[in-house]
Amino acid sequence: MAIKPFEKKVWLSTPTMHGEEQKWVDEAIRTNWVSTVGENINEVERLTAEKVGRHCAVGLASCTAALHLAVKLAGEKLYGQPKVGHGTLEGRKVFCCDMTFDASVNPVAYEGGEAIFIDTERDTWNMDPVALEKAFDLYPDVRLVVVAHLYGTPGKIAEIRAIADAHHALIIEDAAESFGATYRGVQTGCFGDFSVLSFNGNKIITGSSGGVLLCDEVEDANRVRKWSTQSREDAPWYQHEELGYNYRMSNIIAGVIRGQMPYLEEHVAQKKAIYERYRDGLADLPVEMNPFDTELAEPNFWLSCMLIQPEAMCPQVRGEQEALYRSEPGKSCPTEILETMAHYNAEGRPIWKPMHMQPVYRMHAFVTRGGSGRARSNAYIRETNFCDVGADIFQRGLCLPSDNKMTPEQQAIVIELIHRCFE
Ligand SMILES: *Cc1c(COP(=O)(O)O)cnc(C)c1O
């Protein structure tokens, strides 16, 4: 049977508005509260803190801004306030996830720190606690760990917390992709000393942009709130004792987020149904879905991903900018599947390319279960068969169209297209 390209594009993940957002945006405009002060921001802070189970939340312009201020706050707590023009982490090493979105990691560099990348584990595709332990052996002075929950799947955060505690290290928990997901019945965002959420356009709920920093001490929240509004002191004029930023959330954006909050659970349920349809529909192929701990974790299923078994991979080579593959009967590869989907007007995405493979971080250390290595190139991996977990998942995995407005019929066609790639 011939399949026709989708007339309307099937997306990876797009915003889903419900109408209630309009009410709060209109309310902000009607009452003239259109700056970075207002009831919508207060409500977003109240609702997110309540949902996650934290004492405090601070509404910010983006999750990247939230991560920056979380890193700065952690840096000051650990190492004190630097001179103006110097980062709080200057000369300091910080352990970060290797396979993640780079926004998770860049704020360490904004503050002058040096990210050391910790390899990924196979059970949840998140930071490997075994590699983290190894990293503390190699770098016993490190006091900060930045850890993300990829694609909405909670990592082994209790184990990571225990390791960090044993080494007197703070944790920044990047729950940008995992809002609504739980681990041992506790919301992600609850495990970090400081945690962050994202409301950018393709996250599980959105404000078009926006982020939140979560913590438990009112003093910390107030500190971040002050930094985010240019660090004005309580004086009759613009008085500044420390550097400021323009990072505060807008009350208009907050209106959109406020209107989305009641729909978080509905979106999670839709994303879960998508994941389960892929799991069932792909069960006869030599692939597996992105895994999670079925006993301890309840993901938010933000993106459904699949991983091709090694023996079912056709040859695929990726350079810095392009990819090549050779089709073989019974086999496929992420490039073939992504190109096929694109041809039919469906949007997939490669797995986050690991940070140790990124040119921008090429000189940074990378720690695997086996120990330490320098950042390695694709060519090195090819030539030596060296296989770190992150590079392997990047090579064999991909994100599938996971838009919550995709119909079961559309998804059935996506599943059929994947089957054809393996013919
Ligand atoms: C989206 C995302 C961010 C950044 O969020 P913004 O709100 O776009 O700044 C950070 N970390 C991870 C893991 C993300 O997926």
The ligand as an ORCA input file, in Angstrom:
! r2SCAN-3c Opt
* xyz 0 1
  C      14.622     22.950     27.387
  C      15.717     22.633     28.294
  C      16.421     23.622     28.989
  C      16.285     25.086     28.706
  O      15.040     25.589     28.818
  P      14.669     27.054     28.247
  O      13.425     27.384     28.995
  O      14.461     26.880     26.781
  O      15.787     27.986     28.545
  C      17.373     23.236     29.904
  N      17.638     21.943     30.133
  C      17.008     20.960     29.461
  C      17.363     19.544     29.774
  C      16.057     21.265     28.506
  O      15.475     20.291     27.810
*
